[in-house]
């Protein structure tokens, strides 16, 4: 979270010294004269985000060591959001993140303490509200955590997968043992285009680009043939995943490079739980491969990474002394095959913007469609074509009768 910030927003009227003291000191009758607050807008001018961030420091003038450092996340209609996510969707997403912190991540903290696991899993939660829409979390920049969208390795991918596997295993353990039931957290939007309006434009841009790639005309033709059915197929897939009871967990739901913090000790944690839902683990894994992994690791090391995920998933359940059925590596591959069409959706949206944001293409003041096109036109992205034959052979673009 360490970065130079270009201020793009004013401080909201409700974000005052008294508000911060009441929220962070938890005493409405307290005299706040000994406390001083500092509020720093955190968003960058070129960020495509639906929320505003403020870095807060609350200091006791008599005892400076009592300083409280947090990040406040709030919804704003003024922040640039080139993905075109409607306001009502943004509100639902913010409410979901608050619920996940209160109902799931707080329980995770208890369980990890019970088994002596002190690994950082998520930022500490302080407060949330719906009016105004606010989430208050610990500022991890003081512990050396920062956003890093340019440098990530196979080692980073494995570390992040361990956190994903742990999250999945903990939710699976709680649900199967009756400790907590998170099945109420259904996917917020059964129509993918509602939350990612550019998903169909991305599909068209993908066809346009791969038609120029050597030996890819067959795949481009198949995508053209499938285009009239793409929207319905994705909608059906989301409905099926929402109702699938065979192998489900709480997924993060939006794994990409800008939702990951790096620690100074090579630790990695996930942030932004706005899309967390009770779904197949395939949802997170396919998002991870295309939204976080390098293109090379996605193509050449996918099976290795799937195996690493499952090993850590199984290990976490063993540590919890889980006695019931533990899904096998084969079960994980079955889930990935069942929902393989998501791979295509993630190729066309996340992998390309992820590649563009890696530093090869400037993103300031660029339309998201142009960002996607730029990413696809980069010669290095063509490695993804090695997956085309496998995609066709598995029947992901077959038209249902």
Secondary structure, DSSP 8 states (H G I E B T S, - for coil): --------S---TT--HHHHHHHHH--TT---TTEEEEEEE---TT---SEEEEEEEEEESS-GGG-EEEEEEEE-SSS--TT---HHHHHHHHHHHHHHIIIIIHHHHHHHHHTT-----S--EEEEETTTTEEEEE-GGGGT-EE-SS---HHHHHHHHHHHHHHHHHHHHHHHTTS---TT---S-SSHHHH-TTHHHHHHHHHHHHTTSTT-HHHHHHHHHHHHHHHHHHHHHHHHHHH--SS-EEE-S--SGGGEEE-TTS-EEE---TT-EEE-HHHHHHHHHHHTS-HHHHHHSHHHHHHHHHHHHHHHHHHTT--S----HHHHHHHHHHTTHHHHHHIIIIIHHHHIIIIIS--TT--HHHHHHHHHHSGGGGGGGGGHHHHHHTTTT----
